Structures are given as structure tokens and as C-alpha cells.
Amino acid sequence: MTARQRRPEQGRSNDEQDTAIREAATFAIAPPVEPMLAKLIEELPTGGGWLYEPKWDGFRAIVFRGNSDVFIQSRDLRPLDRYFPELHEAFLRTLPDGCVVDGEIVIVTQDGLDFEALQLRLHPAASRVAKLAKEMPTAATCAPHRKRNGGVCWNGFSPAVSPRST
């Protein structure tokens, strides 16, 4: 799916969404951006030079930190900000202007990650989203990324950004 093929939010056209994003902040890299996705293979590669990471049980997210706002994008190019207001505010406080990070939104419990609780956050009612944000706050695991000028943007990891830790 390309940026032009993405599905618009209910009641808004793609052009209206794009305009709203551009008006909200100036981003170093303009969202939306197609994420790189893992590819299913039959066997693990052998030999040197391979790095492995855990499969997080969460929602893939690309976070754009502009000069005055944050835009959280799903892997299918949809905005996620309204579903995770606590992360939106945490990213705004902790990420430097002009960076982009790629990671997973998760809910951490005593028993591990809770994907079912995370799915409940995708609710159409803002009041329900706000209630769940307080009862089951999310965290984000993100890989280190670099600014356009080559400097290190952020080197956070698991749970790198959490309303509880910022």
C-alpha cells in the first residue's frame, strides 16, 4: 500500500489528513512513510554479521517529532495519536525536534506483554480511550535512530517512552 492508497480516517479524505499533518508541525521527514517490514523465511540465516531481536507483541509505530508536535503512524500509514494520548505527550516531552523513531507500542504487565489489552485501545469513543489510557498505560520500544544531519536522535529502548517513566 502506498501513501496515496492508504485508507482515510472516517469522515476525512487523504488530502484533508495530509493537510492536517503538515499544518500541525514541521517534520524533518514528512509523514507518512512506508515502514520496512520483516519477511517470513523458512530458516534463520547462518554465518557472521546477523543480529536478532525479539518479536514484540505490540503495534508497529513510526513516530515523527516535529518542531511543535508529534505524529504517531501505524504500519499501514494510519494515525495512532488519538488512541495513545499518554504516549503522544511522552514523545512530545522526550524526543528531540526533527527526529523519527520506529518501534512498537506495547502494554507491559506483570505477566509480560498484553496484546489483547492493547487491541482494546483502538476504540472509536474518545472517552473510552482516555479511560483505558489511565487504567492500562502503554509504553514504546524503539530502536536508536538518527537525525537527518547524522546526529543521534534518541537511543531509547524497552520501555523507552512511558508515561510512568517520563
Legacy VTK file of the C-alpha trace (Angstrom):
# vtk DataFile Version 3.0
C-alpha trace
ASCII
DATASET POLYDATA
POINTS 166 float
0.000 0.000 0.000
1.452 3.366 -0.944
0.885 6.710 0.729
-1.725 7.585 -1.898
-3.535 4.263 -1.423
-3.961 4.470 2.352
-7.461 4.489 3.756
-8.636 7.858 5.106
-9.865 8.355 8.660
-13.613 8.170 8.937
-15.112 11.366 7.531
-11.799 12.760 6.224
-10.173 12.458 2.823
-6.493 11.626 2.346
-5.864 15.235 1.258
-7.513 16.589 4.429
-5.383 14.261 6.557
-2.193 15.275 4.738
-3.023 18.967 5.168
-3.764 18.499 8.877
-0.424 16.745 9.369
1.528 19.459 7.533
-0.241 22.259 9.417
0.330 20.659 12.818
4.125 20.781 12.728
7.170 20.909 10.526
8.738 17.457 10.340
12.290 16.679 9.153
10.812 13.778 7.199
7.187 14.313 6.193
4.802 11.552 7.246
3.511 9.137 6.204
6.459 6.855 5.426
6.210 3.212 4.356
7.940 1.096 7.048
10.329 -1.720 6.272
8.606 -4.981 7.145
10.015 -8.343 8.177
9.925 -11.136 5.638
8.890 -14.681 6.531
11.615 -17.230 5.790
11.928 -20.976 6.351
15.310 -20.954 8.151
17.452 -18.489 10.092
20.432 -17.157 8.132
23.825 -18.618 9.051
27.241 -17.033 9.145
28.508 -13.875 10.779
27.094 -10.405 10.647
23.500 -11.189 11.640
21.727 -9.513 14.543
18.468 -10.764 16.017
15.870 -9.011 18.121
12.744 -10.207 19.937
9.343 -10.106 18.295
7.409 -7.553 20.329
3.736 -8.318 20.843
2.513 -4.810 20.049
1.571 -2.328 17.343
4.277 -1.195 14.950
4.601 2.594 15.051
6.718 5.236 13.381
6.939 8.426 15.433
7.699 11.771 13.793
8.822 14.554 16.155
8.319 17.950 14.557
9.160 21.390 15.840
5.907 21.667 17.795
4.097 18.331 17.617
4.326 14.563 17.276
2.688 12.301 14.720
2.367 8.583 15.513
1.831 6.462 12.394
0.807 2.798 12.135
2.475 0.324 9.785
-0.456 0.782 7.390
0.053 4.583 7.386
-2.837 5.468 9.693
-2.568 7.980 12.547
-2.438 6.407 16.029
-2.184 9.545 18.189
-5.827 9.584 19.301
-5.594 6.017 20.662
-2.445 6.619 22.721
-2.651 10.148 24.187
-0.263 9.268 27.014
2.437 8.281 24.502
1.790 11.338 22.358
2.543 13.571 25.349
5.531 11.457 26.453
7.062 11.593 22.950
6.499 15.349 22.831
8.391 15.752 26.128
11.254 13.329 25.467
12.088 13.249 21.760
14.226 15.996 20.244
12.834 18.083 17.389
13.380 16.739 13.904
13.730 13.036 14.596
11.876 9.911 13.518
11.811 6.679 15.537
10.458 3.268 14.619
9.246 0.790 17.195
6.350 -0.964 18.887
3.610 0.258 21.177
3.053 -2.282 23.951
1.248 -2.782 27.247
3.533 -4.255 29.891
2.007 -6.313 32.727
3.449 -8.485 35.498
2.918 -11.477 33.206
4.557 -9.942 30.133
3.146 -8.043 27.177
-0.648 -7.939 26.829
-1.676 -7.716 23.170
-5.373 -8.242 23.938
-5.392 -5.205 26.243
-3.576 -3.234 23.546
-6.261 -4.082 20.992
-8.916 -2.628 23.324
-7.235 0.774 22.909
-8.407 1.003 19.272
-11.837 2.222 20.301
-13.918 4.834 18.461
-15.047 6.626 21.652
-12.544 9.195 22.937
-13.910 8.791 26.478
-13.164 5.041 26.402
-9.654 5.670 25.037
-8.986 8.178 27.869
-10.271 5.720 30.489
-8.108 2.873 29.149
-5.064 5.172 28.912
-5.298 5.676 32.684
-6.109 2.046 33.530
-3.692 0.366 31.099
-0.982 2.838 30.035
1.195 1.896 27.104
4.944 2.014 26.584
7.047 2.168 23.441
10.093 0.149 22.498
12.117 1.972 19.872
15.406 1.394 18.114
18.066 4.116 18.035
17.578 6.441 15.068
19.461 9.343 13.597
18.537 12.871 12.644
18.747 13.985 9.060
22.029 15.801 9.872
23.542 12.492 11.061
23.459 13.160 14.808
21.981 10.612 17.190
18.332 11.431 17.697
17.421 9.151 20.540
18.819 5.958 21.963
15.886 4.621 23.950
14.781 1.048 24.462
12.210 -1.080 26.289
10.166 0.697 27.631
11.896 3.718 26.193
8.959 6.065 26.456
6.283 5.551 29.027
4.049 7.999 30.821
5.201 6.355 34.036
8.896 6.883 33.321
8.886 10.460 31.983
LINES 1 167
166 0 1 2 3 4 5 6 7 8 9 10 11 12 13 14 15 16 17 18 19 20 21 22 23 24 25 26 27 28 29 30 31 32 33 34 35 36 37 38 39 40 41 42 43 44 45 46 47 48 49 50 51 52 53 54 55 56 57 58 59 60 61 62 63 64 65 66 67 68 69 70 71 72 73 74 75 76 77 78 79 80 81 82 83 84 85 86 87 88 89 90 91 92 93 94 95 96 97 98 99 100 101 102 103 104 105 106 107 108 109 110 111 112 113 114 115 116 117 118 119 120 121 122 123 124 125 126 127 128 129 130 131 132 133 134 135 136 137 138 139 140 141 142 143 144 145 146 147 148 149 150 151 152 153 154 155 156 157 158 159 160 161 162 163 164 165
